[in-house]
Amino acid sequence: MAHGTDAMLVGGGRRDTVAVSGPSWRTRDNALLAALAGAFTAAQLLLVPPGLGLGWDEVVYVSQVDDPAPAAFYSAPRARGVSLLVAPVASWSSSVVLLRIYLAVLSGLALHLALRAWRGLFPARVLAAGGALFASLWVTLFYAPQAMPNLWVALGALLAVGCFLRALTCARPAPATLWGVAAGAALMALMRPTDAAWTALPLLVGALLLRRVRLGLVTAAGLLAGAVPWVVEAYTSYGGLRERLSEASRVQGGLGWHLAVDDQLRGLVGRTLCRPCTGALPNPVVTAWWVVLPLLAVLALVIAVRSGRTARTLIPLACATTAAVPYLFLIGYAAPRFLLPAYALVAVPVADALRHLVTTPGGRWHPLPAGLLALGLAGHLAVQYAVLDHVVDRTAADRRAWERTADTLHSLGVVAPCLLTGHQAIPVAHYTGCSSGAIGGNNANTTAAEILRTARRVPVATLSVPGAPPPSYARGWQLHRVERLDVRIAPGGTGGAPGRAGGPE
């Protein structure tokens, strides 16, 4: 193997070449990755109940294509990728179980294809181990069967980077490899354009430094293709790209220097959204893997440099780093799912580092390191599944509460067509079959006057935290205590239909 990576990064010398096909990639190696993908799908269905109701963000994405339900307000940072992803099921069926099964199977298949893109770059058992490390994280298992974008950005990144590395190994990459780069980049951008740009930055810089113009153009073309819907919508709905980016920044609290590393640590205990992110840090047992991960990544890079195969480890680690930067340093809140692309990209190099720690150059096991690693992984998995169980229980309880609130609202006469405003209006409205509206905040899409006009035609209710003062337009409305909410229902209001997303026509 040539020690040509440093020269490769400046566009000269020999390249870090590997075999990407041939007898080393046997049928049993494909079967190994297929088995991993199948286990990933099965674990989702066993550990995250398919009947788990839709979450707040899922409601926004699914309601865009679920015809019976009014479409929820779509804020500037969101892209249309998830809605397109779920459309084959959600456009004709309201079954959450069917949607979960569809996403679980699809994510397992996507993981298999993304790992196959790395064939020849690492041994199949390393790819399978890396895939298992990523797939066994509680945050991966929890979000894989959900209608959320972050896992799909991660899988797109895994596909794009794997194909990019393979394309570097020859002067004329196979068309399928270039299509893989473009498809992975497009998938990322379709789901979250800004995340895609950060993640793909090292690929674009690398192609420039290596004078691989065609490869850089393919990567850029994939990003642009995936971002087209978001950019078009920026001009049709926000007045331009700069205006949409500015609005997206405002919705996210103002992008700029924010040290959110400790916020991400607090989220590891199972806080799906940490905003505001306060309180003590979790038990070190919960966060230990997160602290060890960058150390293993550095070790992976050291091993790769010594072995003369730097590029295939450096590039994914660089992409993982740039994918994580905005969520560690540029945003004032945290959610564990934000770092899924970084976890996916770092998993394979880390698995390779662990292989080197526990085996000899000839492939034989070192008993003591292997035993210690096995104990460490067992403890790691125990923590992941304990957190997952806690998250699933809490989330299921919250979504059952929304269902009960919807049932009570129906009994009080709030039935479709109807409008809900106030606290948690978006998810509760979806469960009730109503539109949702807000006169302020990140989801503002109507006015008090429009809400009052709508109340003369259809049932309207406003939700608030118990004891909180109602909005001015709802003073005097009939008060009911429903679950953990104060519900005020407007007098009168029958017939007609509110406008899209809670604003009357």
C-alpha positions as CSV (number, residue, x, y, z in Angstrom):
1,M,0.0,0.0,0.0
2,A,1.4,3.3,-1.0
3,H,2.1,6.0,1.6
4,G,0.7,8.6,-0.8
5,T,-2.0,10.3,1.1
6,D,-0.2,13.5,2.1
7,A,0.9,13.9,-1.5
8,M,-2.6,13.1,-2.6
9,L,-4.0,16.0,-0.6
10,V,-2.0,18.4,-2.6
11,G,-2.7,16.8,-5.9
12,G,0.5,14.9,-6.5
13,G,2.4,11.7,-5.9
14,R,0.9,8.3,-5.7
15,R,-2.7,7.8,-4.5
16,D,-3.9,5.8,-1.6
17,T,-5.2,3.0,-3.7
18,V,-7.3,0.0,-2.7
19,A,-9.1,-2.8,-4.4
20,V,-12.8,-2.1,-4.7
21,S,-13.9,-5.3,-6.4
22,G,-12.8,-8.9,-6.9
23,P,-12.8,-12.1,-4.9
24,S,-12.2,-10.3,-1.6
25,W,-15.7,-9.0,-1.7
26,R,-17.5,-12.4,-1.5
27,T,-21.1,-13.3,-1.3
28,R,-20.8,-14.0,2.4
29,D,-19.6,-10.4,2.9
30,N,-22.7,-9.1,1.3
31,A,-24.7,-11.4,3.4
32,L,-23.0,-10.1,6.5
33,L,-24.1,-6.5,5.7
34,A,-27.6,-7.7,4.8
35,A,-27.9,-9.5,8.1
36,L,-26.9,-6.3,9.9
37,A,-29.5,-4.4,8.0
38,G,-32.1,-7.0,8.9
39,A,-31.2,-6.9,12.5
40,F,-31.4,-3.1,12.5
41,T,-34.9,-3.2,11.1
42,A,-36.0,-5.9,13.5
43,A,-34.5,-4.0,16.5
44,Q,-36.5,-0.9,15.6
45,L,-39.8,-2.8,15.4
46,L,-39.1,-4.6,18.7
47,L,-37.7,-1.8,20.8
48,V,-39.7,1.2,19.4
49,P,-43.4,0.2,19.2
50,P,-44.8,0.6,15.7
51,G,-47.9,2.0,17.3
52,L,-46.0,5.0,18.8
53,G,-48.0,8.1,17.8
54,L,-46.6,10.9,15.7
55,G,-44.4,13.5,17.4
56,W,-44.6,17.2,17.0
57,D,-42.1,17.5,14.2
58,E,-43.5,14.3,12.6
59,V,-47.0,15.9,12.5
60,V,-45.6,18.9,10.6
61,Y,-43.9,16.6,8.0
62,V,-46.6,14.0,7.6
63,S,-49.5,16.5,7.6
64,Q,-48.2,18.0,4.3
65,V,-49.1,14.8,2.4
66,D,-51.8,13.3,4.7
67,D,-54.9,14.5,2.9
68,P,-57.5,14.0,5.7
69,A,-55.4,16.2,8.1
70,P,-54.9,19.9,7.6
71,A,-51.3,20.8,6.8
72,A,-49.4,22.2,9.8
73,F,-47.4,25.4,9.5
74,Y,-44.0,24.8,7.8
75,S,-41.3,27.0,9.3
76,A,-38.2,28.2,7.3
77,P,-35.6,25.7,8.5
78,R,-37.6,22.7,7.4
79,A,-37.1,21.0,4.0
80,R,-39.6,18.9,2.1
81,G,-37.5,15.7,2.0
82,V,-39.3,13.9,4.8
83,S,-42.7,14.6,3.4
84,L,-41.6,13.2,0.1
85,L,-40.1,10.2,1.9
86,V,-43.4,9.3,3.7
87,A,-45.7,10.2,0.9
88,P,-45.9,6.6,-0.6
89,V,-47.6,5.6,2.6
90,A,-49.0,8.7,4.3
91,S,-50.7,10.0,1.1
92,W,-53.2,7.1,1.2
93,S,-53.2,5.6,4.7
94,S,-53.4,7.2,8.1
95,S,-52.0,4.1,9.8
96,V,-49.1,5.0,12.1
97,V,-48.2,1.3,12.4
98,L,-47.9,1.0,8.6
99,L,-45.8,4.1,8.4
100,R,-43.4,2.9,11.1
101,I,-42.9,-0.5,9.5
102,Y,-42.3,1.2,6.1
103,L,-39.7,3.5,7.6
104,A,-38.0,0.7,9.6
105,V,-37.7,-1.5,6.5
106,L,-36.6,1.5,4.3
107,S,-33.9,2.6,6.8
108,G,-32.5,-0.9,7.1
109,L,-32.3,-1.2,3.3
110,A,-30.7,2.3,3.1
111,L,-28.1,1.3,5.8
112,H,-27.2,-1.8,3.8
113,L,-26.7,0.2,0.5
114,A,-24.7,2.9,2.3
115,L,-22.3,0.4,3.8
116,R,-21.9,-1.4,0.5
117,A,-20.6,1.9,-1.0
118,W,-17.6,1.4,1.3
119,R,-16.7,-2.0,-0.2
120,G,-13.0,-2.5,-0.7
121,L,-12.1,0.4,1.5
122,F,-12.4,-1.6,4.7
123,P,-12.9,-5.3,5.3
124,A,-16.5,-6.4,5.4
125,R,-16.4,-7.2,9.1
126,V,-15.2,-3.7,9.8
127,L,-18.0,-2.2,7.8
128,A,-20.5,-4.5,9.7
129,A,-19.0,-3.5,13.0
130,G,-19.1,0.1,12.2
131,G,-22.7,-0.2,11.0
132,A,-23.6,-2.0,14.2
133,L,-21.9,0.7,16.4
134,F,-24.1,3.3,14.6
135,A,-27.3,1.2,14.5
136,S,-27.1,0.3,18.2
137,L,-27.1,3.9,19.5
138,W,-30.4,4.7,21.2
139,V,-30.8,7.8,19.1
140,T,-30.4,5.9,15.9
141,L,-32.9,3.2,16.9
142,F,-35.4,5.8,18.2
143,Y,-35.4,8.0,15.1
144,A,-35.0,5.4,12.4
145,P,-38.7,4.5,12.2
146,Q,-39.8,8.1,12.7
147,A,-40.6,10.7,10.0
148,M,-37.6,12.8,10.8
149,P,-34.8,14.0,8.6
150,N,-31.6,13.5,10.6
151,L,-31.1,9.8,10.1
152,W,-31.5,10.2,6.3
153,V,-28.9,13.0,6.3
154,A,-26.6,10.5,8.0
155,L,-27.3,7.7,5.5
156,G,-26.9,10.1,2.6
157,A,-23.6,11.2,4.0
158,L,-22.4,7.6,4.5
159,L,-23.3,6.8,0.8
160,A,-21.8,10.0,-0.6
161,V,-18.5,9.7,1.4
162,G,-18.1,6.0,0.6
163,C,-18.6,6.5,-3.1
164,F,-16.3,9.6,-3.0
165,L,-13.5,7.6,-1.5
166,R,-13.9,4.9,-4.1
167,A,-13.9,7.4,-6.9
168,L,-10.5,8.7,-5.6
169,T,-8.9,5.4,-6.2
170,C,-9.0,5.6,-10.0
171,A,-8.6,8.3,-12.7
172,R,-11.9,7.3,-14.3
173,P,-14.4,6.3,-11.7
174,A,-17.3,4.0,-12.7
175,P,-20.5,5.8,-13.5
176,A,-22.2,4.0,-10.7
177,T,-19.7,5.3,-8.2
178,L,-20.3,8.9,-9.4
179,W,-24.0,8.4,-9.3
180,G,-23.6,7.2,-5.7
181,V,-21.8,10.4,-4.8
182,A,-24.5,12.5,-6.4
183,A,-27.3,10.5,-4.9
184,G,-25.9,10.7,-1.4
185,A,-25.3,14.4,-1.6
186,A,-28.8,14.9,-3.1
187,L,-30.4,12.9,-0.3
188,M,-28.7,15.0,2.4
189,A,-29.7,18.3,0.7
190,L,-33.3,17.1,0.2
191,M,-33.6,16.4,3.9
192,R,-31.6,19.3,5.4
193,P,-29.8,21.6,2.9
194,T,-27.7,23.4,5.5
195,D,-26.6,20.1,7.1
196,A,-25.7,18.8,3.7
197,A,-23.5,21.8,2.9
198,W,-21.6,21.5,6.2
199,T,-21.2,17.7,5.8
200,A,-20.0,17.9,2.2
201,L,-17.6,20.7,2.7
202,P,-14.5,18.5,3.1
203,L,-15.5,16.6,-0.1
204,L,-15.6,19.8,-2.1
205,V,-12.4,21.1,-0.6
206,G,-10.7,17.7,-1.1
207,A,-11.8,17.5,-4.8
208,L,-10.4,21.0,-5.3
209,L,-7.1,20.2,-3.6
210,L,-6.7,16.9,-5.5
211,R,-7.7,18.5,-8.8
212,R,-10.5,16.1,-9.2
213,V,-12.7,18.6,-10.9
214,R,-15.3,16.1,-12.2
215,L,-15.7,14.6,-8.8
216,G,-16.2,18.0,-7.2
217,L,-18.7,18.9,-9.8
218,V,-20.6,15.7,-9.3
219,T,-20.7,16.4,-5.5
220,A,-21.9,20.0,-6.1
221,A,-24.5,18.9,-8.6
222,G,-26.0,16.4,-6.1
223,L,-26.2,19.0,-3.4
224,L,-27.8,21.5,-5.8
225,A,-30.3,18.9,-7.1
226,G,-31.4,18.0,-3.6
227,A,-31.7,21.6,-2.5
228,V,-33.8,22.8,-5.5
229,P,-37.2,22.4,-3.7
230,W,-35.9,24.4,-0.7
231,V,-34.4,27.1,-2.9
232,V,-37.5,27.4,-5.1
233,E,-39.7,27.7,-2.0
234,A,-37.3,30.3,-0.6
235,Y,-38.2,32.6,-3.6
236,T,-41.9,31.7,-3.7
237,S,-42.7,32.0,0.0
238,Y,-39.9,34.0,1.7
239,G,-38.8,36.6,-0.8
240,G,-35.5,35.0,-1.6
241,L,-32.7,32.7,-0.4
242,R,-31.1,35.2,1.9
243,E,-34.5,36.0,3.5
244,R,-35.2,32.3,4.1
245,L,-31.8,31.7,5.7
246,S,-32.3,34.8,7.9
247,E,-35.7,33.5,9.0
248,A,-34.3,30.1,9.6
249,S,-31.6,31.5,11.8
250,R,-34.2,33.5,13.8
251,V,-36.4,30.4,14.3
252,Q,-33.3,28.5,15.6
253,G,-32.6,31.2,18.1
254,G,-30.0,33.2,16.1
255,L,-27.1,31.3,14.6
256,G,-23.7,32.4,15.9
257,W,-21.2,31.4,18.5
258,H,-22.9,29.2,21.1
259,L,-20.9,26.6,23.0
260,A,-23.5,23.7,23.0
261,V,-21.1,20.8,23.8
262,D,-22.5,20.6,27.4
263,D,-26.0,20.9,26.0
264,Q,-25.5,17.9,23.8
265,L,-24.1,16.0,26.8
266,R,-27.3,16.8,28.7
267,G,-29.4,15.5,25.8
268,L,-27.7,12.0,25.9
269,V,-29.8,11.0,28.8
270,G,-32.8,11.0,26.5
271,R,-33.9,14.6,26.2
272,T,-35.1,14.6,22.6
273,L,-35.1,18.4,22.6
274,C,-33.0,20.4,25.0
275,R,-34.3,24.0,24.7
276,P,-33.6,25.6,27.0
277,C,-30.9,23.2,28.1
278,T,-30.5,23.5,31.8
279,G,-29.8,21.2,34.7
280,A,-27.0,19.0,35.8
281,L,-25.0,16.9,33.5
282,P,-26.0,13.2,33.2
283,N,-24.2,10.4,35.1
284,P,-20.8,9.8,33.5
285,V,-21.9,6.2,32.8
286,V,-24.4,7.7,30.3
287,T,-21.9,10.1,28.6
288,A,-18.7,8.0,28.7
289,W,-19.1,6.6,25.2
290,W,-19.5,10.2,23.8
291,V,-16.3,11.3,25.5
292,V,-14.4,8.2,24.3
293,L,-15.7,8.5,20.7
294,P,-13.4,11.4,19.6
295,L,-10.4,9.7,21.2
296,L,-11.1,6.6,19.2
297,A,-11.4,8.7,16.1
298,V,-8.0,10.2,16.7
299,L,-6.6,6.7,17.2
300,A,-8.2,5.6,13.9
301,L,-6.4,8.4,12.1
302,V,-3.1,7.6,13.7
303,I,-3.4,4.0,12.7
304,A,-4.4,5.0,9.1
305,V,-1.4,7.3,8.8
306,R,1.0,4.6,9.9
307,S,-0.6,2.1,7.6
308,G,-0.4,4.4,4.6
309,R,-4.1,4.7,4.0
310,T,-4.8,8.1,5.5
311,A,-7.4,9.4,3.0
312,R,-10.1,6.8,3.6
313,T,-10.0,7.6,7.3
314,L,-9.2,11.3,7.2
315,I,-12.0,12.3,4.8
316,P,-14.9,10.7,6.7
317,L,-13.6,12.1,10.0
318,A,-13.3,15.5,8.4
319,C,-16.9,15.3,7.2
320,A,-18.0,14.1,10.6
321,T,-16.3,17.1,12.2
322,T,-17.9,19.7,9.9
323,A,-21.3,18.0,10.3
324,A,-21.0,18.4,14.1
325,V,-19.6,21.9,14.1
326,P,-22.9,23.9,13.8
327,Y,-24.6,21.8,16.5
328,L,-21.7,22.0,18.9
329,F,-20.7,25.6,18.4
330,L,-23.2,27.6,16.4
331,I,-26.7,26.9,17.9
332,G,-28.0,27.7,21.3
333,Y,-29.9,24.4,22.0
334,A,-29.4,20.7,21.5
335,A,-31.0,17.5,20.3
336,P,-29.2,14.2,20.2
337,R,-30.5,13.5,16.6
338,F,-28.6,16.5,15.3
339,L,-25.3,14.6,15.5
340,L,-26.5,11.4,13.7
341,P,-24.5,12.3,10.5
342,A,-21.4,12.7,12.6
343,Y,-21.9,9.4,14.3
344,A,-22.5,7.6,11.1
345,L,-19.3,8.9,9.4
346,V,-17.1,8.2,12.4
347,A,-18.4,4.7,13.0
348,V,-16.5,2.9,10.3
349,P,-13.0,4.4,11.1
350,V,-13.6,3.8,14.8
351,A,-14.5,0.2,14.1
352,D,-11.3,-0.2,12.2
353,A,-9.3,1.3,15.1
354,L,-11.0,-1.2,17.5
355,R,-10.0,-4.0,15.2
356,H,-6.4,-3.0,15.3
357,L,-6.5,-2.8,19.1
358,V,-7.7,-6.4,19.6
359,T,-6.0,-8.3,16.7
360,T,-2.5,-8.9,15.5
361,P,-1.4,-7.9,12.0
362,G,-2.1,-11.5,11.0
363,G,-5.7,-11.3,12.2
364,R,-5.4,-13.2,15.4
365,W,-7.1,-12.0,18.6
366,H,-5.3,-10.5,21.6
367,P,-7.3,-12.1,24.4
368,L,-6.9,-9.4,27.0
369,P,-7.7,-6.4,24.8
370,A,-10.5,-8.3,23.2
371,G,-12.0,-9.3,26.5
372,L,-11.8,-5.7,27.8
373,L,-13.4,-4.4,24.6
374,A,-16.2,-7.0,24.9
375,L,-17.0,-5.8,28.5
376,G,-16.9,-2.2,27.4
377,L,-19.3,-2.8,24.5
378,A,-21.6,-4.8,26.7
379,G,-21.8,-1.9,29.2
380,H,-22.2,0.5,26.3
381,L,-25.1,-1.4,24.9
382,A,-26.8,-1.7,28.3
383,V,-26.7,2.0,28.7
384,Q,-28.0,2.6,25.2
385,Y,-31.0,0.3,25.7
386,A,-31.7,1.7,29.2
387,V,-31.9,5.2,27.7
388,L,-34.0,4.0,24.8
389,D,-36.5,2.3,27.0
390,H,-36.8,5.5,29.1
391,V,-37.3,7.7,26.0
392,V,-39.8,5.3,24.4
393,D,-41.9,5.2,27.7
394,R,-41.9,8.9,28.2
395,T,-42.6,9.7,24.5
396,A,-45.4,7.1,24.4
397,A,-47.0,8.7,27.5
398,D,-46.9,12.2,26.0
399,R,-48.5,11.0,22.7
400,R,-51.2,9.1,24.5
401,A,-52.0,12.3,26.4
402,W,-52.4,14.1,23.1
403,E,-54.8,11.3,22.0
404,R,-56.8,11.6,25.2
405,T,-56.9,15.4,24.8
406,A,-58.3,15.0,21.2
407,D,-60.9,12.6,22.5
408,T,-62.0,15.0,25.1
409,L,-62.1,17.9,22.7
410,H,-64.4,15.8,20.4
411,S,-66.7,15.2,23.3
412,L,-66.8,19.0,23.9
413,G,-67.8,19.6,20.4
414,V,-64.5,20.5,18.9
415,V,-64.7,18.4,15.7
416,A,-63.4,18.9,12.2
417,P,-63.4,21.4,10.6
418,C,-62.0,23.2,13.6
419,L,-59.0,25.3,14.7
420,L,-56.7,25.1,17.7
421,T,-54.3,27.7,18.9
422,G,-51.9,28.1,21.8
423,H,-49.6,25.7,23.7
424,Q,-49.0,22.4,21.8
425,A,-51.6,23.4,19.3
426,I,-49.8,21.7,16.3
427,P,-49.7,18.1,17.6
428,V,-53.0,18.3,19.5
429,A,-54.7,19.7,16.4
430,H,-53.4,16.9,14.2
431,Y,-54.7,14.3,16.7
432,T,-58.0,16.1,16.8
433,G,-58.3,16.6,13.1
434,C,-58.2,20.4,13.3
435,S,-56.0,23.1,11.8
436,S,-53.6,24.9,14.0
437,G,-52.7,28.6,14.3
438,A,-50.5,31.0,16.1
439,I,-50.3,34.7,16.2
440,G,-46.7,34.9,17.5
441,G,-43.6,32.8,17.9
442,N,-41.8,30.6,15.5
443,N,-45.1,29.2,14.0
444,A,-46.9,32.4,13.6
445,N,-49.3,32.1,10.6
446,T,-52.5,34.0,11.5
447,T,-53.8,37.0,13.5
448,A,-56.2,37.4,16.4
449,A,-58.8,39.0,14.1
450,E,-58.7,36.0,11.8
451,I,-59.0,33.6,14.7
452,L,-62.1,35.5,15.9
453,R,-63.6,35.5,12.4
454,T,-63.0,31.7,12.2
455,A,-64.7,31.2,15.6
456,R,-67.9,32.5,14.1
457,R,-67.9,29.7,11.6
458,V,-66.3,26.6,13.1
459,P,-65.2,25.3,16.6
460,V,-62.1,27.1,17.9
461,A,-60.2,26.4,21.1
462,T,-57.0,27.7,22.6
463,L,-54.7,25.7,24.7
464,S,-52.5,27.0,27.5
465,V,-50.4,25.8,30.5
466,P,-52.7,25.4,33.6
467,G,-52.9,28.7,35.4
468,A,-51.4,30.8,32.6
469,P,-53.4,33.8,31.4
470,P,-55.2,33.2,28.1
471,P,-54.5,35.3,25.0
472,S,-56.5,38.4,24.8
473,Y,-58.9,37.1,22.1
474,A,-59.8,34.1,24.3
475,R,-60.8,36.0,27.5
476,G,-64.3,35.0,28.4
477,W,-64.2,31.7,26.5
478,Q,-65.4,28.7,28.3
479,L,-62.6,27.0,30.4
480,H,-62.1,23.3,30.6
481,R,-59.2,21.4,32.3
482,V,-58.1,18.6,29.8
483,E,-55.1,16.5,30.8
484,R,-52.3,18.9,31.5
485,L,-53.8,21.8,29.6
486,D,-56.3,24.6,30.1
487,V,-58.7,24.6,27.1
488,R,-60.8,27.6,26.3
489,I,-63.5,27.0,23.7
490,A,-65.0,29.9,21.7
491,P,-68.8,30.3,21.9
492,G,-70.7,29.4,18.7
493,G,-68.8,28.4,15.6
494,T,-70.5,25.8,13.4
495,G,-70.1,24.8,9.8
496,G,-67.5,26.2,7.4
497,A,-63.8,25.4,7.3
498,P,-60.7,27.2,8.5
499,G,-58.0,27.9,6.0
500,R,-54.8,25.9,5.5
501,A,-52.5,25.7,8.6
502,G,-55.0,27.4,10.9
503,G,-55.5,30.6,9.1
504,P,-59.0,31.2,7.8
505,E,-59.6,31.9,4.2
